[in-house]
């Protein structure tokens, strides 16, 4: 899966599952504010990531994620690492 395919898939589930306007999905946007995440939404987001990309997410993985670009890079890194195994 290419980086662009991963980003497209992320944007797709953010617009569908979390009802985020596609125009707001820019790399420098704040993930929490743009998506409107509360603690329950983080759980939903983890479930969506795990089901779409087939890797486990730990709560501490989100510590350094502030922007959508951080989130994209996190998922891309995890997917690429999984594909190397």
Residue frames as qw, qx, qy, qz and C-alpha x, y, z in Angstrom:
[[0.000, 0.891, 0.454, 0.000, 0.00, 0.00, 0.00],
 [0.422, 0.435, -0.027, 0.795, 1.44, 3.40, -0.97],
 [0.172, -0.220, -0.434, 0.857, 1.60, 6.40, 1.36],
 [0.299, -0.009, -0.195, -0.934, -1.08, 8.18, -0.68],
 [0.566, -0.251, -0.707, -0.342, -3.37, 5.15, -0.48],
 [0.427, -0.310, -0.690, 0.495, -2.93, 5.07, 3.30],
 [0.002, 0.170, 0.192, -0.967, -3.68, 8.81, 3.60],
 [0.423, -0.112, -0.456, -0.775, -6.74, 8.45, 1.34],
 [0.556, -0.309, -0.770, -0.045, -8.01, 5.58, 3.47],
 [0.284, -0.288, -0.543, 0.736, -7.49, 7.58, 6.68],
 [0.170, 0.085, -0.045, -0.981, -9.27, 10.61, 5.22],
 [0.478, -0.199, -0.662, -0.542, -12.09, 8.39, 4.04],
 [0.509, -0.417, -0.736, 0.157, -12.79, 6.92, 7.48],
 [0.173, -0.238, -0.356, 0.887, -12.40, 10.32, 9.15],
 [0.303, -0.004, -0.233, -0.924, -15.08, 11.78, 6.88],
 [0.588, -0.213, -0.660, -0.417, -17.37, 8.74, 7.10],
 [0.594, -0.329, -0.688, 0.257, -16.97, 7.54, 10.69],
 [0.351, -0.411, -0.378, 0.752, -16.27, 10.87, 12.39],
 [0.217, 0.844, 0.480, 0.103, -18.18, 13.16, 9.99],
 [0.338, -0.594, 0.135, 0.717, -15.25, 15.52, 9.42],
 [0.507, 0.826, 0.031, -0.246, -15.47, 17.92, 6.46],
 [0.872, 0.208, 0.160, 0.413, -12.96, 16.76, 3.84],
 [0.301, 0.833, -0.056, 0.461, -11.77, 20.37, 3.41],
 [0.464, -0.818, 0.268, -0.212, -10.54, 20.37, 7.02],
 [0.938, -0.189, 0.220, 0.188, -8.29, 17.36, 6.44],
 [0.448, 0.809, -0.303, 0.229, -5.01, 19.14, 5.80],
 [0.769, 0.083, -0.494, 0.397, -1.68, 17.83, 7.14],
 [0.221, 0.277, -0.427, 0.832, -1.06, 20.77, 9.51],
 [0.564, -0.506, -0.185, -0.626, -4.53, 20.56, 11.12],
 [0.241, -0.345, 0.749, -0.513, -4.71, 19.63, 14.80],
 [0.329, -0.095, -0.917, -0.204, -6.05, 16.06, 14.96],
 [0.102, -0.370, -0.790, 0.478, -7.98, 16.42, 18.21],
 [0.194, 0.460, 0.192, -0.845, -9.60, 19.75, 17.27],
 [0.327, 0.239, -0.563, -0.721, -10.31, 18.90, 13.63],
 [0.403, -0.140, -0.881, -0.206, -11.85, 15.54, 14.35],
 [0.519, -0.492, 0.079, -0.695, -13.36, 16.68, 17.66],
 [0.673, 0.004, -0.732, 0.109, -11.98, 13.73, 19.58],
 [0.546, -0.615, 0.326, -0.465, -12.95, 13.00, 23.15],
 [0.309, -0.425, 0.843, -0.112, -11.78, 9.96, 25.12],
 [0.739, 0.236, 0.596, -0.208, -14.47, 7.68, 23.67],
 [0.630, 0.745, -0.094, -0.199, -13.67, 8.87, 20.14],
 [0.022, 0.679, -0.732, -0.053, -10.04, 7.84, 20.65],
 [0.557, -0.073, 0.817, -0.131, -11.26, 4.32, 21.36],
 [0.714, 0.584, 0.322, -0.212, -13.37, 4.40, 18.18],
 [0.353, 0.831, -0.396, -0.166, -10.38, 5.72, 16.24],
 [0.261, -0.474, 0.841, 0.001, -8.17, 2.89, 17.55],
 [0.676, 0.213, 0.687, -0.161, -10.79, 0.31, 16.52],
 [0.625, 0.751, 0.069, -0.199, -11.04, 1.84, 13.03],
 [0.129, 0.767, -0.617, -0.116, -7.24, 1.91, 12.63],
 [0.414, -0.285, 0.862, -0.056, -6.87, -1.68, 13.78],
 [0.696, 0.377, 0.589, -0.163, -9.63, -2.95, 11.50],
 [0.550, 0.818, -0.032, -0.166, -8.47, -0.98, 8.44],
 [0.313, 0.779, -0.540, 0.059, -4.73, -1.51, 8.77],
 [0.953, -0.100, -0.285, -0.004, -4.44, -4.75, 10.79],
 [0.497, 0.242, -0.554, 0.623, -2.06, -3.67, 13.52],
 [0.493, -0.659, -0.526, 0.213, -2.52, -3.12, 17.25],
 [0.098, 0.701, -0.087, 0.701, -2.46, 0.41, 18.66],
 [0.515, -0.363, -0.575, 0.522, -1.33, 1.18, 22.20],
 [0.128, -0.936, -0.324, 0.060, -2.60, 4.29, 24.03],
 [0.448, -0.673, 0.184, 0.559, 0.95, 5.60, 24.40],
 [0.524, 0.246, 0.529, 0.621, 1.29, 5.63, 20.59],
 [0.106, 0.843, 0.418, 0.323, -0.85, 8.78, 20.54],
 [0.480, -0.683, -0.148, 0.530, 1.40, 10.77, 22.91],
 [0.317, -0.363, 0.308, 0.821, 3.39, 12.49, 20.14],
 [0.195, 0.436, 0.697, 0.535, 0.54, 12.80, 17.65],
 [0.032, 0.498, 0.289, -0.817, -0.71, 16.37, 17.40],
 [0.369, 0.466, -0.251, -0.764, -1.39, 17.08, 13.72],
 [0.896, 0.323, 0.142, -0.270, -2.99, 15.03, 10.98],
 [0.545, 0.657, -0.520, 0.040, 0.46, 14.77, 9.42],
 [0.209, -0.458, 0.796, -0.336, 1.76, 13.17, 12.65],
 [0.759, 0.075, 0.510, -0.399, -1.16, 10.75, 12.50],
 [0.794, 0.555, -0.168, -0.182, -0.57, 9.95, 8.82],
 [0.306, 0.647, -0.681, 0.155, 3.13, 9.35, 9.50],
 [0.472, -0.302, 0.734, -0.384, 2.36, 7.10, 12.47],
 [0.855, 0.244, 0.348, -0.297, 0.02, 4.89, 10.43],
 [0.662, 0.669, -0.332, -0.068, 2.36, 4.86, 7.39],
 [0.029, 0.608, -0.761, 0.225, 5.30, 3.83, 9.60],
 [0.601, -0.140, 0.699, -0.361, 3.31, 1.06, 11.27],
 [0.856, 0.424, 0.146, -0.257, 1.91, -0.27, 7.97],
 [0.523, 0.698, -0.489, 0.021, 5.36, -0.24, 6.34],
 [0.193, -0.497, 0.798, -0.280, 6.92, -2.02, 9.33],
 [0.761, 0.059, 0.540, -0.355, 4.20, -4.66, 9.21],
 [0.801, 0.565, -0.064, -0.187, 4.75, -5.22, 5.48],
 [0.258, 0.699, -0.662, 0.085, 8.48, -5.78, 6.04],
 [0.503, -0.326, 0.742, -0.301, 7.82, -8.69, 8.42]]
